[in-house]
Amino acid sequence: MQAEWRELEANQKKTQALLEEINGRGVLMQDVLMNEFSSAFIQHCLTPRVRQSPSDSIFCLAFIAKMVELVIDKANVLHIFSQINKIFYPIVQCCTNKESENIGLFLSELFHLLEHKLCVSEQVWVALYMDNPSLSQTVGKPNPAQFARFQDIIRAMHLKLGFNLDQNLKSAKYHRVKNSITILQRMRQVFPKRQESWELLDQTFTALRKDEDKFKKLENDLQTKLVSYHEWLKVGMYDKFPDLKPMALKREEDKTRDKSPATIRRERFQGAQRDDRRPAERNEPRKEQTSSQFQKYQQEKMGSKGHNEYNDTNMRST
């Protein structure tokens, strides 16, 4: 294993040097228009591999991050980010559920890269990424993107992804709904983060659950996934955006805020027509402690008079 690790490190250094040499000569973009590179990269390199396995989806994201790190001025990574949502919308309609899990993993890592590495703060953006040619606003030309502009691009990606998944959910077709929910479950930690996406998905899930004809046509496993994700979505939405919480739910929380857990529990049992009070609280006499079922059985079957006499007779004869 140590020999394999040394060989892997040597191969990585060799690959790094080759990429730097190619980037310096501009061979990668020698015969390809810069505007066409993003579409060609996504269509022929990213899309076929990202669906194969979780490790391949992570590799695709690491490859894009390496492009940013190497400062490849002939390939605009910012333009690739904006084109990713367009290609994944038709793929979700025809891919398998396993492939949708890999797509969800890739998108989750992508938004994590955008928000927790590139978009940490304005100081980090200005110091490390604003003058990066691969993150220029104009493909092939030096046009640095301001921090506010980059935030707008990420927000647009969130809204576009939410809209695409929303359209697949509204179709009420089994494979499209299942793939969309699978992607959403994979992206719980990073999506949705914007109020518009929360509201859009909440409205769609609510409409699906209220429409009994469409909901009953879905398989049982899909109904469970849909309800589970919608309940998680509502809890997260109310925690992050308290203004969206319904007034009825707010009043109920205000009523129970100052009550002790014992009072809440007693009211819940009384609502179910059950009395959860102790015997002393009910002013009822405390019941005498009874023996276990086994002791009762012994008293009834083994402790009768005739049975004792029969045992005494047997003991005398013995």
Backbone hydrogen bonds, N-H to C=O, Kabsch-Sander energy under -0.5 kcal/mol:
donor,donor_aa,acceptor,acceptor_aa,energy
5,W,1,M,-2.4
6,R,2,Q,-2.3
7,E,3,A,-2.3
8,L,4,E,-2.4
9,E,5,W,-2.3
10,A,6,R,-2.3
11,N,7,E,-2.3
12,Q,8,L,-2.2
13,K,9,E,-2.3
14,K,10,A,-2.1
15,T,11,N,-2.5
16,Q,12,Q,-2.6
17,A,13,K,-2.3
18,L,14,K,-2.1
19,L,15,T,-2.5
20,E,16,Q,-2.2
21,E,17,A,-2.1
22,I,18,L,-2.7
23,N,19,L,-2.7
24,G,20,E,-2.0
25,R,21,E,-1.7
26,G,22,I,-1.6
27,V,22,I,-1.4
30,Q,27,V,-1.6
36,E,33,L,-0.7
37,F,33,L,-0.8
37,F,34,M,-0.5
38,S,34,M,-0.6
39,S,35,N,-0.5
40,A,36,E,-2.3
41,F,37,F,-3.0
42,I,38,S,-2.4
43,Q,39,S,-2.6
44,H,40,A,-2.4
45,C,41,F,-1.7
46,L,41,F,-2.4
47,T,42,I,-2.8
49,R,45,C,-0.8
50,V,46,L,-2.4
51,R,47,T,-0.7
52,Q,49,R,-1.5
53,S,49,R,-0.6
57,S,53,S,-2.0
58,I,54,P,-2.1
59,F,55,S,-2.1
60,C,56,D,-2.2
61,L,57,S,-1.7
62,A,58,I,-2.5
63,F,59,F,-2.3
64,I,60,C,-1.8
65,A,61,L,-2.3
66,K,62,A,-2.1
67,M,63,F,-1.6
68,V,64,I,-1.7
69,E,65,A,-2.0
70,L,66,K,-2.5
71,V,67,M,-0.6
71,V,68,V,-0.6
72,I,67,M,-1.3
73,D,71,V,-1.0
75,A,72,I,-1.1
77,V,75,A,-0.9
77,V,134,S,-1.6
78,L,134,S,-1.7
80,I,76,N,-1.3
81,F,77,V,-2.3
82,S,78,L,-1.6
83,Q,79,H,-1.0
84,I,80,I,-1.0
84,I,81,F,-0.6
85,N,81,F,-0.6
87,I,83,Q,-1.1
88,F,84,I,-1.5
89,Y,85,N,-1.1
91,I,87,I,-0.9
92,V,88,F,-2.0
93,Q,89,Y,-0.6
94,C,91,I,-1.5
95,C,91,I,-1.4
100,S,96,T,-2.0
101,E,97,N,-1.5
102,N,98,K,-1.6
103,I,99,E,-2.3
104,G,100,S,-2.5
105,L,101,E,-2.1
106,F,102,N,-2.2
107,L,103,I,-2.7
108,S,104,G,-2.2
109,E,105,L,-2.3
110,L,106,F,-2.2
111,F,107,L,-2.4
112,H,108,S,-1.7
113,L,109,E,-2.2
114,L,110,L,-2.3
115,E,111,F,-2.5
116,H,112,H,-2.3
117,K,113,L,-1.0
118,L,113,L,-2.1
119,C,114,L,-1.4
125,W,121,S,-2.1
126,V,122,E,-2.5
127,A,123,Q,-2.2
128,L,124,V,-2.4
129,Y,124,V,-0.6
129,Y,125,W,-1.6
130,M,125,W,-2.4
132,N,129,Y,-1.4
135,L,132,N,-1.7
136,S,133,P,-1.4
137,Q,143,N,-2.9
141,K,138,T,-1.5
143,N,141,K,-1.0
150,F,146,Q,-2.2
151,Q,147,F,-2.1
152,D,148,A,-1.9
153,I,149,R,-1.8
154,I,150,F,-2.1
155,R,151,Q,-2.4
156,A,152,D,-2.4
157,M,153,I,-2.0
158,H,154,I,-2.2
159,L,155,R,-2.4
160,K,156,A,-2.6
161,L,157,M,-2.4
162,G,158,H,-2.5
163,F,159,L,-2.3
164,N,160,K,-2.4
165,L,161,L,-2.5
166,D,162,G,-2.0
167,Q,163,F,-2.1
168,N,164,N,-1.7
169,L,165,L,-2.1
170,K,166,D,-2.1
171,S,167,Q,-0.8
172,A,169,L,-1.1
177,V,173,K,-2.8
178,K,174,Y,-2.6
179,N,175,H,-2.2
180,S,176,R,-2.0
181,I,177,V,-2.5
182,T,178,K,-2.2
183,I,179,N,-2.2
184,L,180,S,-2.4
185,Q,181,I,-2.5
186,R,182,T,-1.8
187,M,183,I,-1.3
188,R,185,Q,-1.0
190,V,187,M,-1.0
191,F,187,M,-2.7
198,W,194,R,-2.0
199,E,195,Q,-2.6
200,L,196,E,-2.3
201,L,197,S,-2.4
202,D,198,W,-2.5
203,Q,199,E,-2.4
204,T,200,L,-1.8
205,F,201,L,-2.7
206,T,202,D,-2.3
207,A,203,Q,-2.2
208,L,204,T,-2.2
209,R,205,F,-2.1
210,K,206,T,-1.9
211,D,207,A,-1.9
212,E,210,K,-1.3
215,F,211,D,-2.5
216,K,212,E,-2.6
217,K,213,D,-1.0
218,L,214,K,-0.7
218,L,215,F,-0.8
223,Q,219,E,-2.3
224,T,220,N,-2.2
225,K,221,D,-2.1
226,L,222,L,-2.6
227,V,223,Q,-2.5
228,S,224,T,-2.5
229,Y,225,K,-2.5
230,H,226,L,-2.2
231,E,227,V,-2.3
232,W,228,S,-2.0
233,L,229,Y,-2.6
234,K,230,H,-2.4
235,V,231,E,-2.0
236,G,232,W,-2.5
237,M,233,L,-2.4
238,Y,234,K,-2.5
239,D,235,V,-1.8
240,K,236,G,-2.2
241,F,237,M,-2.9
244,L,241,F,-1.7
245,K,242,P,-1.4
250,K,246,P,-1.9
251,R,247,M,-2.5
252,E,248,A,-1.9
253,E,249,L,-2.0
254,D,250,K,-2.3
255,K,251,R,-2.0
256,T,252,E,-1.7
257,R,253,E,-0.9
258,D,254,D,-0.5
259,K,256,T,-0.6
264,I,260,S,-2.2
265,R,261,P,-2.3
266,R,262,A,-2.3
267,E,263,T,-2.4
268,R,264,I,-1.9
269,F,265,R,-2.0
270,Q,266,R,-2.4
271,G,267,E,-2.1
272,A,268,R,-1.1
273,Q,270,Q,-1.6
274,R,269,F,-2.8
276,D,274,R,-0.7
281,E,278,R,-0.5
282,R,278,R,-1.4
283,N,279,P,-0.5
283,N,280,A,-0.7
284,E,279,P,-2.0
296,K,292,S,-2.3
297,Y,293,Q,-2.2
298,Q,294,F,-2.1
299,Q,295,Q,-2.5
300,E,296,K,-2.5
301,K,297,Y,-2.6
302,M,297,Y,-0.6
302,M,298,Q,-1.3
303,G,298,Q,-1.2
308,N,304,S,-1.7
309,E,305,K,-2.3
310,Y,306,G,-2.3
311,N,307,H,-1.9
312,D,308,N,-2.5
313,T,309,E,-2.5
314,N,310,Y,-2.0
315,M,311,N,-2.2
316,R,312,D,-2.0
317,S,313,T,-2.4
318,T,314,N,-2.1
